[in-house]
């Protein structure tokens, strides 16, 4: 199963008012494992960014002046997400903006629902935790996920964090987090990535003599206190256990 954890940043809140996407961040998950593949792009929106939006994500008009437009990257973006299930927090917002960009490309362009499934983690969280706060920050606190670097919103960083939240919220485990590398945009906050560790034999750590002595002493104390210690009983053979 291929899933793409996706987030966007925009010039404002409403595409019907002409607002546009200015950043897309995606990370790939296959069979509930982060693969290390990601898609990240800043975009020139050909309009001014609302002051309120800049306060949220910190992306300025000046920073975006030399960035490509959505039409320049649409083919690569579609190729990355096509056929996957998109996992998005508050999916109607991001999907609405993506479809707005597709409509600007062509009146007859397929909408994202035509070639991707959509899973809304906000709706999932509200069902799982009714009556509680279910923002991404609240879910990070609930599932003990480190989001200390999230001083501002950022599409790739938020997609990385959402991947952790989604896997924990649905009973999975997270892969190793590696950070500190510079991204193409020069931002360490955007450079966080996860890699899939190669499978290998587990290292067996034998208990030392001191540890074995301490363990035996603990079992003896349990047996003295309760008169019975299950861990000191002779092991039963398989036939006896199954009878």
N, C-alpha and C positions, 0 to 999 in steps of 0.2 A: 504494500500500500504506500503510495507516494503522496505526501502532504507538503504543502508550502505554507510556512508561517509567514504572514504578510502584514506590513504596516505601511501607512503613508503619512506624510506631512503635507499640508496644504496652505494656500494663501488666506483662507478663511473657512467659514463653516458651511457655505451653501453653494453648490455648483450652479444652481439656477440663477444665482447672482453673478455668474461669471468667474467664480473662484476656481483655481486650478491646483493640480498636484505639483509639488516642488521637490519631493523626495519619495523614493520607493525603496523599501528594504524587505528582503525575503531570505529565509533560510529553509533548506531542504531537509525533510524528515522522511526516511523510508523504513517501513516496518517498525515505527516508533524509535528509530535511532537517528540522531543527527549525523548527517553525512559529511559536514564541513563545506558543502557547496552553498553558495549564496549569490544573490543578485542585489546590487546596490547602485542607485543612480540618483544624483541631483538633477533637477530640471529647471530650465528657464521658462517661467510661466507667461511671459509677455503681458504682465500686469503687476501692479504694486501689491505687496503683501500687507495685510491688515496689521496694525500695531499690536492688537491683542494676540494675533497668531505668532508674531515675532517673540512676544513675551513667553509663549508656550514652548516653542522649539528653537529659538535663537538664530534662525536662518534669515539672513538679510537680503535685500534686493541687490546690494552690491556683490555679495558672494555668488549670486546666481547669474550674473550678467554674461559670463562666458560659458555657461553650461548648455548642453544640448536641449532641444525641445522634445516633447513627448513623441512627436511624429518621427524624430530621428532614432529613437530607441525602441519604438513600439514592437518591431519584429522580434528583437532579442528578448524583450520582456514577455511577449506572448509565448515564445519558444520555451522559456524557462518555466512558465506556469501551466502550460497546456496539458490537459489530461490529469492534473493533480487535484486534490481537494485543498482548497484554500482555507486556512485556519486563521481567523481574524477576530480581534476583540472589538465589538460593536461593528459587525460586518456591514450593515446597511450604509454606514458612513463611507467606508473605504470603497465598497463595491459601487456605490453611487458616484463617487468621483472617478473611479476607473472607467465606468460605463460612459460618463460624461466625456472623458478623453477619447474613448472609442468613437462616440458620436461625432466629435469634432474632426476625427480622421475621415469619416465617411458616414453618410446617413444610413447606409446599408450594412455597416460593420456589425458583426456579431457582438452581442453583449457577453460579458465574462461568464455568465451562467451557461452559455452555450457550449463551452469547452472546459469548464472547471466545476467541481462541486464546491459548496460553500458551507463552512461550519463556523457558527458564531459563538466564541467562547464566553462572551458576556451573557448571552441567553443561557448557555450551559451552566455558568456560575450562578446565575439567578435561580435556576432550577435546583442546583445542588446546595446553595446557601441562601434560601429565601429570607428576605427581611434584613439581610446584611449588606454592607458596602461591598461592591464587587468590581471596583476600579482595578486597573492593573497593579497599582501600588498596594491596594488593600489585599489583593490576592497574593502578592509577593510576601507580605507580612504574615498572612494566614498560612502559607506553605513554606515559610522560612527560606525564601529565595533572596539572595543578595542583590539589591538594586541600588546600591550606594552610588554608582556612577550615573544614575538617572537624575541628575540635577535639572536637565532639560529633556524634553521629548526629542527623540531621534528615531527615524524609521527603522534603521538596521538594528540599533541597540534595543528598541522596543520589541522587534521581531525576535531577537535572541532571548529576551526576558520572557516573552509570551510563550516561546517554545518550552522553556522550563516550567512555566505555570501550567501549560496545557498537559504536559507529560505527567506532572505531579498530580494535577487535578483529576486525571483519568487513570491514575494508578501506576504510572510508569516511573522510570528512573532517569536521571540526567547524566549526560556524558561529561567528561572533563572540560573545564573552562580554561582556556588559555587567553591571556590578555597582554597588553603592553606593546603591541606592534603598531606601527604607524600605518594608517590606511592611505589610500590614494589621495584623499582629501586632507590628510595631515592630522586627523582627529583620532586620538587614542580611544575615545569613547565609542567611535564607530568601528574600531578594529577588533573588538571582541569576537572570537570565533571558537567553535568547538570542533574537536576532531574525534573520529571514531578510532579507538584503540584497537590494534590488531589482537585477535584472540590468541591466547597462549596458555601454557600450563600454569596453574596456580602454584605459587611457592608455598611449601609446607613448612610452618614454623613449629618446631618441637618445643614442648615445655622444658624448662631447665629443672635441675634437681631441686633448687630452692622453691620453684613454683609448684612442683609436684608435692613437696613436703607441706607447703602452705595449704594446698588443695586438700590433702589428706587430713590435715588438722581441722580444716573447716568442716569436712564431712563427719569427723569424729564428734565435733561439738554439736552438730545437728542431731546425730544419733543419740548422744547423751541427753540432749534437751527433750527430744520427742519420743525416744525409745525406738525410733525406726528411721532409716535413711535409705530411700529407694535407690540412690546412686551407688550404694555399697552392697546391693543384693547381687547374687550370682546371675550372670546373663542367661536368659532362657534361649534354648535353641529355636530355630525357625518353626519346626513342627509344633512345638509346645505353644508358641505365641499364636500360631494360626488355628489352633484347635479350639 
